[in-house]
Amino acid sequence: MQLVDPILTWHQELTDIRRDLHAHPELGYQETWTSERVARLLEGWGIPIHRGLAGTGVVGIVEGARGTAGGAIGLRADMDALPMQEVNTFAHASRNPGRMHACGHDGHTAMLLGAARYLARHRDFDGIVYLIFQPAEEGGGGAARMIREGLFERFPMQAVFGMHNWPGLPAGHFGLTPGPIMGSSNEFAVKLRGRGAHAAMPHMGADPVIAAVQMAQSLQSIVTRNKDPLDTAVLSVTQIHAGSADNVIPTEAELRGTVRTFALHTLDLIEQRMGEIVRHTAAAFDVQAEFDFHRNYPPTINHPAEAALAADVLRGLVGPERVNDRVAPSLAAEDFAFMLADVPGCYVWLGVGDGEHRVAGHGMGPCTLHNGSYDFNDDMLPVGASYWVRLVEHWFAVGGVQGAGLAAGAQV
């Protein structure tokens, strides 16, 4: 690996920062302690900051010593934690009951801080780097809110880049791909109202339970019979609620679930067909139906030229054998998708291994994302921070993707 030497010497300091963040997790739009910690560090390194986007967002501004005519890029890290209880008992475990950094956002923040410290001291480039510390990734749509409140108008940039730790990918390896890398996240609810009756006299009522069961089965036909088999999609009914007694046909029933896709046209098709199936099934069973479909996050789609540039940087950083530039995407969702929908860029995964790094006192569960036994792999802090630095250096050295000779349709 060709990591940045000064960042390697700061490894323990970055670890201390990361573990401090881990011990003080805050939920989306409540990251007041976290954003204050980030702001103090950035200002201590001589980096001007802007605060207040999406409430607790922080944007650091690093201008090159050779001017700013070379344009600007953004580097993004998310800061929020999850509403779950940590089962680890090591010294840096969560001190806030019911809140936990179980997705590694503490590591993401620490890695971008490491890069910020280096860039503040080594400004040998012509351009501007915007360091985006974003709140509320976990379902709060913090990226979309930052954009609505003027992120890209106040801080215009030619490209934006994101990174997420990825358990299961070997430590120090990277995964990326042009096109979709994360899926869209969508929720649906179907509320049914029939006519209650005694269970021994079903002909006296209109049974919403039977209608709900039929809908749950019929909705699966959208994935198997309506969409193109080559388009990936998941439709999962995850909840059915109805009834309160064994001998009563209830008046109401409810279905809830999620839909995930990589393509918006597939999502459009699924939403349309779901509405049709709900409406016609309800009519067939003589019940009333209310269908609600909520689109949370769009798919995270990497731009080919920026993905190609990022892959080149990563191969130079960790070696080509540690870079999978055609990694299989995940149907998990990520609100960095909103940034990539507005500005070209690339989102990469940093492998953190399978949990062998965890210190004594970790829970007995797997070291996977959104798990009470999770803990970020601190050995990867210099790796991620070095990627940010090398990306900035390469971007301005070659003049962005156009200067690197990567056209809009470039392939990794």
BASEGU-58064 format. One line per 3 residues: number of its first residue (from 1); for each residue x, y negated, z of C-alpha. Coordinates in Angstrom, 1 decimal, decimal comma, padded with zeros to 4 digits. Layout:
<sites>
NUM = X Y Z; ...;
</sites>
This chain:
<sites>
1 = 000,0 000,0 000,0; 001,1 -003,5 -000,8; -000,5 -005,3 002,2;
4 = 000,1 -008,9 003,2; 003,0 -009,0 005,7; 001,8 -011,8 007,9;
7 = -001,6 -010,2 008,2; 000,1 -006,9 009,3; 001,8 -008,8 012,1;
10 = -001,7 -010,2 013,2; -003,2 -006,7 013,4; -003,6 -006,7 017,2;
13 = -005,0 -010,2 017,2; -007,6 -009,2 014,5; -008,4 -006,1 016,6;
16 = -009,0 -008,2 019,7; -011,3 -010,6 017,7; -013,2 -007,7 016,2;
19 = -013,7 -006,0 019,5; -014,8 -009,2 021,1; -017,4 -009,6 018,4;
22 = -018,4 -006,0 018,9; -019,0 -006,6 022,6; -021,2 -009,6 022,0;
25 = -023,6 -008,5 019,2; -026,4 -010,9 018,1; -029,4 -010,3 015,9;
28 = -030,2 -012,1 012,7; -030,6 -015,9 013,0; -029,6 -015,6 016,7;
31 = -025,8 -015,5 016,0; -025,1 -018,6 018,0; -022,2 -017,2 020,0;
34 = -020,7 -015,4 016,9; -020,9 -018,5 014,7; -019,4 -020,7 017,4;
37 = -016,5 -018,2 017,7; -016,0 -018,2 014,0; -016,2 -021,9 013,8;
40 = -013,6 -022,5 016,6; -011,1 -020,1 015,0; -011,5 -021,7 011,5;
43 = -011,1 -025,2 012,9; -008,1 -024,1 015,0; -006,4 -023,0 011,7;
46 = -007,1 -026,4 010,1; -010,0 -025,2 007,9; -012,9 -027,7 007,5;
49 = -016,2 -026,1 008,1; -019,9 -026,7 007,3; -022,5 -025,3 009,8;
52 = -026,2 -024,9 009,7; -027,1 -023,1 006,5; -029,6 -020,5 007,4;
55 = -029,4 -021,8 011,0; -026,3 -020,0 012,2; -024,3 -019,8 008,9;
58 = -020,7 -021,1 008,7; -018,9 -022,0 005,5; -015,1 -022,6 005,6;
61 = -013,4 -024,6 002,9; -009,8 -023,9 001,9; -008,4 -026,2 -000,8;
64 = -005,3 -025,3 -002,7; -002,1 -027,2 -002,3; -001,9 -027,6 -006,1;
67 = -005,2 -029,2 -006,5; -008,8 -028,1 -007,0; -009,2 -028,3 -010,7;
70 = -008,9 -024,5 -011,0; -012,5 -023,9 -009,8; -013,8 -022,1 -006,8;
73 = -014,7 -018,6 -005,6; -016,6 -017,5 -002,5; -015,8 -014,7 -000,1;
76 = -018,7 -013,5 002,0; -018,9 -011,6 005,4; -022,1 -010,9 007,3;
79 = -022,3 -011,5 011,1; -025,5 -010,0 012,5; -026,0 -006,9 014,6;
82 = -028,8 -004,3 014,7; -031,7 -004,0 017,3; -030,5 -000,7 018,7;
85 = -028,8 000,7 021,8; -025,1 001,6 021,7; -024,2 004,9 023,3;
88 = -020,4 004,3 023,3; -018,9 003,5 026,7; -015,4 002,2 025,7;
91 = -014,3 -001,2 027,0; -015,6 -003,2 023,9; -019,1 -001,5 023,8;
94 = -022,0 -003,9 023,5; -022,8 -006,0 026,6; -026,1 -007,0 025,1;
97 = -028,7 -004,3 025,8; -030,7 -003,2 022,7; -028,2 -004,9 020,3;
100 = -025,2 -003,2 018,6; -022,8 -003,8 015,8; -023,6 -000,4 014,3;
103 = -023,0 -001,5 010,7; -019,5 -002,9 010,9; -020,4 -006,6 010,5;
106 = -017,9 -007,3 013,3; -015,2 -005,8 011,1; -016,4 -007,7 008,1;
109 = -016,2 -011,0 010,0; -012,8 -010,2 011,5; -011,3 -009,3 008,0;
112 = -012,5 -012,5 006,5; -011,1 -014,4 009,4; -007,7 -012,7 008,9;
115 = -007,8 -013,8 005,3; -008,8 -017,3 006,3; -005,9 -017,7 008,6;
118 = -003,5 -016,6 005,9; -005,0 -018,8 003,2; -004,9 -021,8 005,5;
121 = -001,2 -021,4 005,8; -000,4 -020,4 002,2; -002,4 -022,6 -000,2;
124 = -000,2 -022,0 -003,3; -003,1 -022,1 -005,7; -005,2 -024,6 -007,7;
127 = -008,8 -024,4 -006,6; -011,1 -023,9 -003,6; -012,0 -020,9 -001,6;
130 = -015,3 -020,9 000,2; -015,4 -018,6 003,2; -019,1 -017,6 003,7;
133 = -020,0 -016,3 007,1; -023,7 -015,3 006,6; -026,3 -014,5 009,2;
136 = -029,2 -012,1 009,1; -028,2 -009,5 006,5; -030,1 -006,7 008,4;
139 = -033,6 -007,3 007,0; -033,6 -011,1 007,6; -032,6 -012,1 004,1;
142 = -029,9 -014,5 005,3; -028,2 -014,6 001,9; -031,4 -015,7 000,2;
145 = -032,0 -018,4 002,9; -028,5 -019,8 002,5; -029,1 -020,0 -001,2;
148 = -032,5 -021,7 -000,7; -030,9 -024,2 001,6; -028,3 -025,2 -001,0;
151 = -025,3 -022,8 -000,6; -024,4 -022,9 -004,3; -025,3 -026,5 -004,9;
154 = -023,2 -027,8 -002,0; -020,4 -025,3 -002,7; -020,4 -024,6 -006,4;
157 = -018,3 -021,5 -007,3; -017,6 -019,5 -010,4; -017,8 -016,2 -008,6;
160 = -018,6 -014,7 -005,3; -017,3 -011,4 -003,7; -018,5 -009,2 -000,9;
163 = -017,2 -006,1 000,9; -018,7 -003,5 003,2; -017,1 -000,8 005,2;
166 = -018,1 002,7 004,1; -017,9 005,7 006,5; -017,2 009,0 004,7;
169 = -015,0 007,3 002,1; -011,4 008,1 003,1; -009,7 005,4 005,1;
172 = -007,9 002,9 003,0; -009,8 003,9 -000,2; -012,1 001,6 -002,1;
175 = -015,2 002,3 -004,1; -016,9 000,0 -006,7; -018,7 000,2 -010,0;
178 = -019,9 -002,2 -012,6; -023,7 -002,5 -012,6; -025,9 -001,3 -009,7;
181 = -024,0 -000,3 -006,5; -026,8 -000,6 -004,0; -030,5 -000,2 -004,4;
184 = -033,5 -002,5 -004,0; -035,4 -002,3 -000,7; -039,2 -002,5 -000,7;
187 = -042,0 -001,6 001,7; -045,6 -000,7 001,1; -048,7 -000,3 003,2;
190 = -052,1 001,1 002,3; -055,0 000,5 004,6; -058,1 002,6 004,0;
193 = -061,6 002,1 005,4; -064,3 004,7 005,1; -067,3 005,7 007,2;
196 = -066,7 007,6 010,4; -068,7 010,7 011,3; -068,7 013,8 013,4;
199 = -066,1 016,3 012,2; -068,8 019,0 012,0; -070,9 016,8 009,7;
202 = -068,4 015,4 007,2; -071,1 014,8 004,6; -072,4 012,0 006,7;
205 = -069,3 009,9 006,3; -066,5 008,9 003,9; -063,3 010,4 005,0;
208 = -060,2 008,1 004,8; -057,9 010,9 006,0; -058,6 013,0 002,9;
211 = -058,1 009,9 000,8; -054,8 009,2 002,5; -053,5 012,7 002,0;
214 = -054,5 012,7 -001,7; -052,8 009,3 -002,2; -049,6 010,5 -000,5;
217 = -049,4 013,4 -002,9; -050,4 011,5 -006,0; -047,9 008,7 -005,4;
220 = -045,1 011,2 -005,8; -046,2 011,8 -009,4; -045,0 008,3 -010,3;
223 = -041,4 009,3 -009,8; -041,8 012,7 -011,5; -044,2 011,8 -014,3;
226 = -044,2 008,0 -015,0; -040,7 006,7 -014,8; -037,8 007,6 -017,1;
229 = -036,0 010,6 -015,6; -032,7 008,8 -016,1; -033,8 005,9 -013,9;
232 = -033,1 006,6 -010,2; -035,9 005,9 -007,8; -037,2 007,0 -004,4;
235 = -040,7 006,7 -003,2; -041,2 007,9 000,4; -044,4 007,9 002,4;
238 = -042,9 007,7 005,9; -046,0 007,1 008,0; -049,7 008,2 008,1;
241 = -051,8 006,9 010,9; -055,4 008,0 011,5; -057,8 009,3 014,1;
244 = -058,0 009,6 017,8; -060,0 012,8 018,5; -060,1 016,3 017,1;
247 = -063,8 016,2 016,4; -064,1 012,7 014,9; -063,6 011,7 011,3;
250 = -062,1 008,2 011,7; -063,2 005,1 010,0; -059,7 003,9 009,1;
253 = -056,4 005,4 008,0; -053,0 003,8 007,0; -050,0 004,9 004,9;
256 = -046,7 003,2 005,0; -043,3 003,8 003,3; -040,5 002,6 001,2;
259 = -039,5 002,4 -002,5; -035,9 002,2 -003,7; -034,6 001,6 -007,2;
262 = -031,5 000,4 -009,1; -033,5 -001,3 -011,9; -036,1 -004,1 -011,6;
265 = -038,1 -002,7 -014,5; -038,4 000,6 -012,7; -039,6 -001,2 -009,6;
268 = -042,2 -003,1 -011,6; -043,5 000,2 -013,0; -043,7 001,8 -009,6;
271 = -045,5 -001,1 -008,0; -048,0 -001,2 -010,9; -048,7 002,5 -010,8;
274 = -049,0 002,6 -007,0; -051,7 -000,1 -007,2; -053,6 001,9 -009,8;
277 = -053,4 005,2 -007,9; -054,5 003,6 -004,7; -057,4 001,8 -006,3;
280 = -058,7 004,8 -008,3; -058,2 007,3 -005,5; -060,1 005,1 -003,1;
283 = -063,0 004,9 -005,5; -063,0 008,7 -006,0; -063,3 009,3 -002,3;
286 = -065,8 006,4 -001,7; -063,5 004,4 000,6; -062,1 000,9 000,5;
289 = -058,4 000,3 000,1; -056,1 -002,6 000,7; -052,6 -002,2 -001,0;
292 = -049,7 -004,4 000,1; -046,3 -004,1 -001,6; -043,4 -006,2 -000,2;
295 = -040,1 -006,7 -002,0; -037,3 -007,2 000,5; -033,9 -007,0 -001,3;
298 = -033,3 -006,6 -005,0; -030,7 -004,2 -006,3; -027,1 -005,2 -005,8;
301 = -025,7 -005,4 -009,3; -022,0 -006,0 -009,9; -021,0 -008,1 -012,9;
304 = -018,7 -006,1 -015,2; -016,0 -008,7 -015,7; -015,7 -009,5 -012,0;
307 = -015,8 -005,7 -011,1; -012,9 -005,2 -013,6; -010,9 -007,9 -012,0;
310 = -011,6 -006,6 -008,5; -010,6 -003,1 -009,5; -007,3 -004,4 -010,9;
313 = -006,6 -006,2 -007,6; -007,4 -003,1 -005,6; -005,2 -000,9 -007,7;
316 = -002,3 -003,2 -007,1; -003,1 -003,4 -003,4; -003,6 000,3 -002,4;
319 = -002,6 002,2 -005,6; -004,9 003,6 -008,4; -005,3 006,9 -006,6;
322 = -007,2 005,1 -003,8; -009,6 003,2 -006,1; -012,8 004,8 -007,4;
325 = -014,0 002,3 -010,0; -017,0 004,5 -010,9; -018,3 005,3 -007,4;
328 = -021,8 006,8 -007,2; -024,1 004,0 -006,0; -026,2 004,2 -002,9;
331 = -030,0 003,5 -002,5; -029,3 001,7 000,7; -029,9 -002,0 000,3;
334 = -027,8 -005,1 000,8; -028,8 -008,8 000,7; -025,6 -009,8 -001,0;
337 = -027,8 -008,9 -004,0; -029,3 -012,3 -003,8; -025,9 -014,0 -004,3;
340 = -025,0 -011,8 -007,2; -028,3 -012,6 -008,8; -027,3 -016,3 -008,9;
343 = -023,5 -016,2 -009,3; -021,3 -013,6 -011,0; -019,3 -011,4 -008,6;
346 = -018,5 -008,0 -007,2; -019,3 -006,0 -004,1; -016,9 -003,3 -003,0;
349 = -016,8 -000,5 -000,3; -013,8 -000,1 001,9; -013,4 003,5 003,2;
352 = -013,1 003,8 007,0; -013,0 007,6 007,3; -015,2 009,9 009,3;
355 = -014,7 008,6 012,9; -011,3 010,1 013,8; -010,2 006,5 014,7;
358 = -012,6 006,1 017,6; -011,1 005,5 021,0; -012,0 007,4 024,2;
361 = -015,5 006,7 025,3; -017,3 006,9 022,0; -020,6 008,6 021,7;
364 = -020,9 012,2 020,6; -022,9 011,3 017,5; -021,4 010,8 014,0;
367 = -019,5 007,6 013,2; -022,0 006,6 010,5; -023,7 003,3 009,8;
370 = -026,7 002,5 011,9; -025,8 005,1 014,5; -025,4 004,5 018,2;
373 = -021,9 006,2 018,2; -020,5 004,1 015,4; -017,4 001,9 015,8;
376 = -015,4 000,1 013,1; -012,0 001,5 012,1; -009,6 -001,3 013,3;
379 = -006,8 000,2 011,2; -008,6 -001,1 008,1; -008,6 -004,8 009,3;
382 = -005,3 -005,6 007,5; -006,4 -003,7 004,4; -009,6 -005,6 004,0;
385 = -008,0 -009,0 004,9; -005,2 -008,3 002,4; -007,8 -007,5 -000,3;
388 = -009,4 -010,9 000,1; -006,0 -012,7 -000,1; -004,8 -010,7 -003,2;
391 = -008,1 -011,4 -004,8; -007,8 -015,1 -004,3; -004,2 -015,2 -005,5;
394 = -005,0 -013,1 -008,6; -008,1 -015,1 -009,4; -006,4 -018,4 -009,5;
397 = -003,2 -017,1 -011,0; -005,0 -015,8 -014,1; -007,7 -018,5 -014,2;
400 = -010,6 -016,2 -013,3; -012,1 -013,5 -015,4; -011,8 -015,5 -018,6;
403 = -008,1 -016,1 -017,9; -007,6 -012,4 -017,3; -009,0 -011,7 -020,7;
406 = -012,1 -010,0 -019,3; -015,2 -010,8 -021,3; -018,7 -010,7 -019,9;
409 = -019,2 -007,2 -021,2; -015,9 -005,9 -019,8; -015,8 -002,4 -018,4;
412 = -013,8 -001,3 -015,3;
</sites>
